[in-house]
Amino acid sequence: MNEVVVSAWAQISGECEIKYHVAPEEAEIQVGGRSGFIIFASEAGLAHLIEQSTKALGALRALRDTP
């Protein structure tokens, strides 16, 4: 599957509650508690999310550290 079913956004601060649950075929990432935002991802999707998030974090830190 190569599509987004729902387009939405969420703002995540350093204090934001983030929990996860796993099932045999996917992981559920819950951001912001029960009334927050939920992401369901396959193993490959979760690995891709982590890869891109790591790159984004590096770019954000590099931008912050640029004089």
C-alpha positions in Angstrom: 0.0 0.0 0.0 1.5 3.3 -1.0 -1.1 5.9 0.0 -2.2 8.1 2.8 -5.8 7.3 3.9 -6.3 10.5 5.9 -4.4 13.7 5.7 -4.0 15.5 9.1 -1.4 17.2 11.2 -0.3 17.2 14.8 2.1 19.4 16.7 4.4 17.5 19.1 6.2 19.2 22.0 8.9 17.7 24.2 6.3 17.1 26.9 3.7 15.5 24.6 2.5 12.1 25.7 3.5 9.4 23.2 2.6 5.7 23.7 2.7 2.6 21.4 1.0 -0.7 21.1 2.1 -3.5 18.8 0.2 -6.3 17.0 1.7 -9.0 14.8 1.4 -6.9 11.6 1.5 -3.3 12.7 2.4 -0.8 15.4 0.0 1.9 16.7 1.6 5.1 17.8 -0.6 7.3 19.9 0.4 11.0 20.2 -1.3 13.3 22.7 -3.3 10.8 24.7 -6.7 9.2 24.0 -8.0 12.3 22.3 -4.9 12.8 20.3 -3.5 11.5 17.0 -3.0 7.8 16.1 -0.7 6.4 13.5 -0.9 2.8 12.3 2.3 1.5 10.6 3.7 -1.7 9.2 7.2 -2.6 10.2 8.5 -1.1 6.9 6.4 2.0 7.4 7.6 2.4 10.9 11.2 2.0 9.8 10.7 4.6 7.1 9.1 7.0 9.6 12.0 6.6 12.0 14.5 7.1 9.1 12.9 10.3 7.9 12.3 11.6 11.5 16.0 11.1 12.2 16.9 13.0 9.1 14.5 15.8 10.0 15.9 16.0 13.6 19.4 16.3 12.2 18.4 19.0 9.8 16.5 20.9 12.6 19.5 20.7 14.9 21.9 21.8 12.1 19.7 24.8 11.3 19.5 25.7 15.0 23.3 25.5 15.4 24.0 27.6 12.3 25.2 31.1 13.4 
